[in-house]
Amino acid sequence: MSKRALLEVIALDVEDAVAARAGGADRLELVTDMAADGLTPAAATVAGIRAAVDLPVRVMLRLADGFAAGDVSRLVAAADELRGAGAEEFVLGFLDGDGAVDVGAVERVAGALEGCRWTFHRAVDRAADRGALRKQLADFPGLDTYLTAGSAAGVDAGLPTLLAEAERRGEPGYEQQLLVGGGLRLEHVPVLLEAGVDAFHIGGAARPGGWGRPVSAEAVAQWRRVLGG
């Protein structure tokens, strides 16, 4: 029997974390400021969530909207502070002005995360050449996941790319887990499961009332049912 698919839910605070856990989430992605598509949260929020729920939490390292690294020293300092608050897993991803991976920034930040697992987020969907990006990061310490919709426009547009990348699982650059998110809807799930995708990421789908409302345990539970218990 295949293992159940992983369900990761975006949380902004302790209330979200508790509701996501109640609905059957396997992991949280912790961010702040979804108006900027998710920035680094406060260390106190990390500590509060670690105390409230027993789920793995991946914490965003991103200082501003867009995919430039910005002040890498600030990112490294934030990583240190978040680790001090109990963060053990992270989310990051930086591109240069040409749409290539900013290897220098990734190296410096990942260096501050020694021993931690991390996700390269949807910056991959903005890359000039996503295959080249994966090749460059193939052996990066700690990198175990790509969060991707297959396209900057979302899963509707990216589905063919996601299915093609799922086919390449295990090849160099494609050994990391494919975590699908970004405009993901329940109707996308069957074809992705059929292709062997085993990790799903939801944000707005967990909040029927919109981003101004907390995570709905019922909405998360619906996803858990569709993905299998």
BELDAPE-V850515 format. One record per pair of residues at least 12 apart in sequence whose C-alpha atoms are under 7 Angstrom apart, sorted by the first residue. I is the first residue (numbers start at 1). J is the second residue. Records with the same first field share a line. If there is no record, write none. Layout:
I = J / J
This chain:
4 = 228 / 229
5 = 198 / 199 / 227
6 = 26 / 198 / 199 / 200
7 = 25 / 26 / 27 / 199 / 200 / 201
8 = 25 / 26 / 27 / 28 / 29 / 200 / 201 / 202
9 = 25 / 27 / 28 / 29 / 201 / 202 / 203
10 = 28 / 29 / 30 / 202 / 203
11 = 28 / 29 / 30 / 31
12 = 30 / 31 / 32
13 = 45
14 = 48 / 49 / 52
15 = 214
16 = 214 / 215
17 = 49 / 53
18 = 53
19 = 215 / 216 / 217
20 = 215 / 217 / 220
22 = 217
23 = 217 / 218 / 220 / 221
24 = 220 / 221 / 224
25 = 220
26 = 55
27 = 55 / 56 / 57
28 = 56 / 57 / 58
29 = 57 / 58 / 59
30 = 57 / 58 / 59 / 60
31 = 59 / 60
36 = 65
37 = 65
39 = 60 / 61 / 62 / 63 / 64
40 = 60 / 61 / 62 / 63
43 = 81 / 82 / 85
46 = 85 / 86 / 87
47 = 85 / 86
50 = 86
57 = 89
58 = 89 / 90 / 91
59 = 87 / 89 / 90 / 91
60 = 90 / 91 / 92
61 = 75 / 90 / 91 / 92
62 = 92
67 = 93 / 94 / 95 / 123
68 = 94 / 95 / 96
69 = 94 / 105
72 = 105
75 = 109
76 = 109 / 112
79 = 112
80 = 112
88 = 116
89 = 116 / 117 / 118
90 = 117 / 118 / 119
91 = 118 / 119 / 120 / 121
92 = 119 / 120 / 121
93 = 120 / 121 / 123
94 = 106 / 123
95 = 123
99 = 126 / 127 / 128
100 = 127 / 128 / 133
101 = 133
115 = 142
116 = 142
117 = 142 / 143 / 144
118 = 142 / 143 / 144 / 145
119 = 143 / 144 / 145 / 146 / 147
120 = 145 / 146 / 147
121 = 146 / 147 / 148
122 = 147 / 148
124 = 148
125 = 148 / 149 / 150 / 151 / 152
126 = 152
134 = 173
135 = 172 / 173
137 = 173
138 = 172 / 173
144 = 176 / 177
145 = 176 / 177 / 178 / 179
146 = 176 / 177 / 178 / 179
147 = 178 / 179 / 180 / 181
148 = 179 / 180 / 181 / 182
149 = 180 / 181 / 182
150 = 162
154 = 182 / 183
155 = 182 / 183 / 184
163 = 195
166 = 195 / 196 / 197
178 = 197 / 199
179 = 199 / 200 / 201
180 = 199 / 200 / 201
181 = 200 / 201 / 202
184 = 202
206 = 219 / 220
